[in-house]
Amino acid sequence: MNHLRNMLTTGTLMAILLLASQPVHACAVCFGAPGDQNTEAAGHAILFMLGVLVLVLGSIFTTVVVLAWRAHKRSSATHNDEEILG
């Protein structure tokens, strides 16, 4: 019973807050006003973050490729040594 009363109280409070709220207007960045300095700065920031992401992922990919190449090279050298000794 207490749980039901808490739910009703919460629902009533949420309904009152929803009905009493005022509409808000988006800022220039959220609205995407062309030519606004904030919008252009946000676009440049996104491009910068994408560049950093590509750089980091490229570095990880290059590291994995180099390690795989070294492992293959070492495996081939070990295999050749076994043939010579064997």
GULORO-118087 format. One line per field, with one value per residue (C-alpha): x, y, z. Coordinates in nm, 2 decimals. Each point is the difference from the previous one (the first is absolute). Layout:
BEGIN
east	c(X,...)
north	c(Y,...)
up	c(Z,...)
//
This chain:
BEGIN
east	c(0.00,0.28,0.18,-0.32,-0.03,0.36,-0.05,-0.32,0.18,0.30,-0.23,-0.21,0.32,0.14,-0.33,-0.01,0.36,-0.06,-0.32,0.16,0.32,0.07,0.13,0.37,0.17,0.32,0.32,0.18,0.22,-0.28,-0.22,0.28,-0.01,0.22,0.28,-0.01,0.34,-0.12,-0.13,0.32,0.21,-0.20,0.04,0.38,0.01,-0.18,0.25,0.29,-0.14,-0.05,0.36,0.13,-0.22,0.15,0.35,-0.05,-0.17,0.26,0.28,-0.16,-0.05,0.36,0.12,-0.20,0.13,0.36,-0.03,-0.16,0.27,0.28,-0.17,-0.02,0.36,0.12,-0.21,0.16,0.35,-0.07,-0.14,0.30,0.24,-0.19,0.05,0.37,0.05,-0.24)
north	c(0.00,0.23,-0.08,0.09,0.33,0.09,-0.08,0.22,0.28,-0.02,-0.02,0.30,0.20,-0.08,0.10,0.33,0.08,-0.10,0.22,0.29,0.01,0.27,-0.08,0.06,0.11,-0.15,0.20,0.08,-0.31,-0.24,0.15,0.01,0.36,0.03,0.25,0.03,-0.01,-0.26,-0.23,0.02,-0.06,-0.30,-0.14,0.06,-0.17,-0.31,-0.01,0.02,-0.28,-0.21,0.07,-0.11,-0.31,-0.10,0.07,-0.22,-0.28,0.02,-0.03,-0.31,-0.16,0.07,-0.14,-0.32,-0.04,0.06,-0.26,-0.25,0.06,-0.05,-0.32,-0.14,0.10,-0.16,-0.31,-0.03,0.04,-0.27,-0.23,0.05,-0.07,-0.33,-0.11,0.08,-0.17,-0.29)
up	c(0.00,0.09,-0.33,-0.20,0.19,-0.09,-0.36,-0.02,0.18,-0.24,-0.30,0.12,0.06,-0.34,-0.17,0.18,-0.09,-0.36,-0.03,0.18,-0.21,-0.25,-0.36,-0.05,-0.32,-0.13,-0.01,-0.33,0.04,0.06,-0.26,-0.26,-0.10,-0.31,0.03,0.38,0.17,0.26,-0.27,-0.20,0.31,0.09,-0.36,0.03,0.33,-0.14,-0.29,0.24,0.22,-0.31,-0.10,0.34,-0.02,-0.34,0.12,0.31,-0.19,-0.27,0.25,0.16,-0.34,-0.10,0.33,-0.05,-0.36,0.10,0.29,-0.23,-0.26,0.26,0.13,-0.35,-0.07,0.33,-0.07,-0.35,0.15,0.26,-0.26,-0.22,0.30,0.07,-0.36,0.01,0.34,-0.06)
//
